[in-house]
Amino acid sequence: YIPKGSYVPVFKVLNVDNPVVKTNDVSLLKEEVSPRKATLAVFPFHNISPDDSKNYFAQGIGEQICSDLAKFQHLSVISYYSTYKAAAEKESREIHNLFDIDYIVTGSTRFFDGMVQVNTQLALGESDTLLWSQSFLREFKPDNILALQEDLIQQIVYKIADNDGIVTNNIAHTSSPKRKNIFG
């Protein structure tokens, strides 16, 4: 309501600890009713080759995908190290509940005969339903590791999170996630 003689609205929000809260902060009300950003987590990428000397490559792919996805303003991305540690100790459903994850990105690497195959998957956090999966096969040379990672990561990130990406399209075609009640 707008008090008599004022142009500034006053909002009343019920709170368990404080039954009536008066505020002039409109953002508090907007935050409660607006849809929240989709939450995404990148689970560890694993090297499934017999030679584990290239585990660093798989680790670097996962970490960089997480960092690059965090640049998209329509996504909320969980820290790679938080999910990396949790994935070692918990099932994906437990992690979904712990972090309220909407989408999971994960994958693996395989090295053979001077080549690397990177398999990537995007799944719904709640059900582990696979939304997208793609394999990338590239030549692997120790002197082109960063360029190789950059090429793969750019393709993966844009396929997932760009304006025409899978997450954006999935959100547009389903009811958007609701923000948790900030007072409960």
N, C-alpha and C positions, 0 to 999 in steps of 0.2 A: 504494500500500500504506500501511498505518498502522503506523508503528514501535511496537515493544513499549513499553508504558508511556506511550503518547501518544494523544491524541484527534485529533490533526491529521494528515490524510493528506499524503503526499508523492507528487508526480507526477513521473515521468521523461518528458521529451520529447526526442526525438532532434533534434539540430541539426547541420548540416554543420560549422559552425565550432567548436561545443562539443558533442561527441557525447552527453553526459549533462548535462541541466540539471535540478536539483532545485528545485522551487518549491512553495510553499504557496498560490499564487495560482490558485484554481479557475477564475477568469474566463478565464485563458489557455486552458485546455482547453475551456471552454464556447464561446469565440469560434471555435475551430477547427472544431467540429462543428455549430454552429448555422447556419441559413441566414442569408445576409446580406440587408440591405435591398435592395430593387430600386433600381437607379441610373437616374436620369432626367436628361436634358439638354434644355434649351430652346434650339433653334437659332434664329437670327435670323428675325424676322418681316420681310417685305419689303413696301414700298409699290409695287404694280405699276401705279399710276395714271400717266398721262403727266405729271402735275404732281407733282414731287418735293418740293414745299414742305411736305408733311405726313409726311415720313419720320420725324419725331420721334414721331408717333402710333404707327406700327408698332414703332419701337424701344421705346417706353414699354410697349406691350402685352407684348412678349416679356420685357422685364426684370421687369415686375411679376408675370407668370405664374410666372417662375422664383422670385421671392421668396416668393410665396404658396404654391407647391408645397413649398418648403423647410420650411413649418410642419407638414407631415404627418410624423409620427414613423416611419411605415413606409416612407418614401422617403429616399433619399440623392440630393440634387440637386447637379449640377455647376454651378459658378459660370457665370452668363450670359456674363460677359466672357471667360471661358476658351473657351467653345464658340463665342462670336461671332467671336473671333479665329481659332480653329481652322477654323471653317466657311468662312472667307474663303480659307484656304490648302489645305484637305484635303478629300477625299471623305468621305462619311458613314461608310463602312466603316472608314476609317483613324481617324476620330474615335471610332468605337465601340471599336476595339482600343486606342486611346490611353487612353480613360477607362473602359473596360469598361462601356459604357452598355447598359442593358436596354431603355429606352424613349426615344423622341425626340418632342418636341413642336415643331411649327413652324407657320408660316402666312403669310398675306399680307393686305394691306388694299387696297381699291379705293375711290376716292372719285368720286362722280358726282352731279350735280343735288342737292346738299345732303344726300346720303346717304353712308354708309360701309358697305362689306361687309367683314367680317372672316372669312376662311376659316382654319380650324384643323385640324391633322392630328396624330394620335398614331400612331406607328409603332414596330415592334420594332426595336431598335438593331442586332441581328445581321443581320437580313435585309431591313430597310426595308419589311417587310410592314405595310400600313396596317391598324390596328385600329379606328380611328374617324376620322371627318371630319365637320365641321359648318360651315355658313355662317351668319353672323349679319348681318342687315341692320338698320341703325339710322339715325335722323336724326342728321346731324352739324352741330352748331353750335359755334362757337368758345367760347361761354360754358358749354357742358356737357361739355367734354372729359373732365374727371376723373370725373364721374358716369357718363359713357358707358363709359370704360375700366373703372371699378369694376364696373359691371353685366356687361360682357362677360367680364372676368377671373374674376369669381365663378362665372359659369355654366361656363366652361371648366375651371377648377380643380376644382370639385366633380364635374363629369362625369368627369374623369380620375382623381382621387385620393381621393374620399370613400369611406366604408365600402362603398357600393354602386357605386363608380366602376369604370371600365374596367381600370385597373391592378390594383386589388384583386381584381376578378373574374378577370382573366387569371392572376394569381399563384395564386389558389385552384384554377384548373382546369388548371394546368400544374405540372410539378415545380418546386419553388422553386429559385432560383439558389443555387448552393453558394458558400460563402466560399472565396476563394483561400487556398491554404496559406500561412500567415503565416511559415513557416520556409523556404520554397523560392522 
